[in-house]
Amino acid sequence: MTDMASKAQETAEQAQGAVREVAAKTRWNPLTLLGKWGVRSSHLYLAGFLSIAATFLKWALTLTHDRREQADRWGLFIGEWAPTFFALGVAMKHEEESR
């Protein structure tokens, strides 16, 4: 049994080494690319808050032109961006701290 366990451990280490090797060769990180373009975590947090404001504004303005169901759909559609921007902001913050 221990022979099987040691063989499994060896195989896992080989696989892990192969993954690290491939990752080192590619080195493509979209967050690094955004950082090179000048995008910072604070920009992404700001985009999240602006998305929240745009959601409310679009919902309020659409209420006067469309049915309430359509206004709700527009608000939800735009509102989906806020968590995305906040998550990207957190990821970018980690990227900034690792440099």
C-alpha positions as CSV (number, residue, x, y, z in Angstrom):
1,M,0.0,0.0,0.0
2,T,2.8,2.4,0.8
3,D,4.4,1.7,-2.5
4,M,1.2,2.8,-4.3
5,A,1.0,5.9,-2.1
6,S,4.6,6.9,-2.9
7,K,4.0,6.3,-6.6
8,A,0.9,8.5,-6.5
9,Q,2.8,11.2,-4.6
10,E,5.6,11.0,-7.3
11,T,3.1,11.2,-10.1
12,A,1.4,14.2,-8.5
13,E,4.7,16.0,-8.1
14,Q,5.6,15.4,-11.7
15,A,2.3,16.7,-12.8
16,Q,2.7,19.8,-10.6
17,G,6.1,20.4,-12.0
18,A,4.8,20.1,-15.6
19,V,2.0,22.6,-14.8
20,R,4.5,25.1,-13.3
21,E,6.8,24.7,-16.3
22,V,4.0,25.5,-18.8
23,A,2.8,28.4,-16.6
24,A,6.4,29.8,-16.6
25,K,6.6,29.6,-20.4
26,T,3.3,31.4,-21.0
27,R,3.5,34.1,-18.3
28,W,0.5,35.8,-19.7
29,N,-1.5,37.5,-17.0
30,P,-4.4,39.8,-18.0
31,L,-4.0,41.7,-14.7
32,T,-0.4,42.4,-15.5
33,L,-1.4,43.6,-18.9
34,L,-4.0,45.9,-17.4
35,G,-1.4,47.2,-15.0
36,K,0.9,48.0,-17.9
37,W,-1.9,50.0,-19.5
38,G,-2.1,52.1,-16.3
39,V,-5.3,50.5,-14.9
40,R,-5.1,50.5,-11.1
41,S,-7.3,48.8,-8.4
42,S,-8.8,52.2,-7.5
43,H,-10.0,52.7,-11.1
44,L,-11.8,49.4,-11.0
45,Y,-13.4,50.2,-7.6
46,L,-14.5,53.5,-9.0
47,A,-16.0,51.7,-12.0
48,G,-17.9,49.5,-9.6
49,F,-19.4,52.4,-7.7
50,L,-20.2,54.2,-11.0
51,S,-22.0,51.1,-12.2
52,I,-24.1,51.1,-9.1
53,A,-25.0,54.8,-9.7
54,A,-25.7,54.1,-13.4
55,T,-28.0,51.2,-12.4
56,F,-30.1,53.4,-10.2
57,L,-30.1,56.3,-12.7
58,K,-31.0,54.0,-15.7
59,W,-33.8,52.3,-13.6
60,A,-35.2,55.7,-12.6
61,L,-35.1,57.2,-16.1
62,T,-36.5,54.1,-17.7
63,L,-39.5,54.1,-15.3
64,T,-40.8,57.2,-17.1
65,H,-40.5,55.7,-20.6
66,D,-41.1,51.9,-20.3
67,R,-43.1,49.5,-18.3
68,R,-41.7,48.8,-14.8
69,E,-40.7,45.2,-15.8
70,Q,-38.5,46.6,-18.6
71,A,-37.0,49.2,-16.2
72,D,-36.2,46.5,-13.8
73,R,-34.5,44.5,-16.5
74,W,-32.3,47.5,-17.6
75,G,-31.3,48.1,-13.9
76,L,-30.4,44.4,-13.4
77,F,-28.5,44.3,-16.7
78,I,-26.3,47.3,-15.8
79,G,-26.1,46.2,-12.1
80,E,-24.4,43.0,-13.0
81,W,-21.2,44.9,-13.8
82,A,-20.7,46.2,-10.3
83,P,-19.6,42.9,-8.7
84,T,-17.4,42.2,-11.7
85,F,-15.6,45.5,-11.3
86,F,-15.2,45.0,-7.6
87,A,-13.8,41.5,-8.1
88,L,-11.4,42.8,-10.7
89,G,-10.4,45.6,-8.3
90,V,-9.5,43.0,-5.5
91,A,-7.6,40.9,-8.0
92,M,-5.7,44.0,-9.3
93,K,-4.9,45.0,-5.7
94,H,-3.3,41.6,-5.1
95,E,-1.4,42.0,-8.3
96,E,-0.2,45.5,-7.3
97,E,1.0,44.2,-3.9
98,S,2.9,41.3,-5.5
99,R,5.0,43.6,-7.6
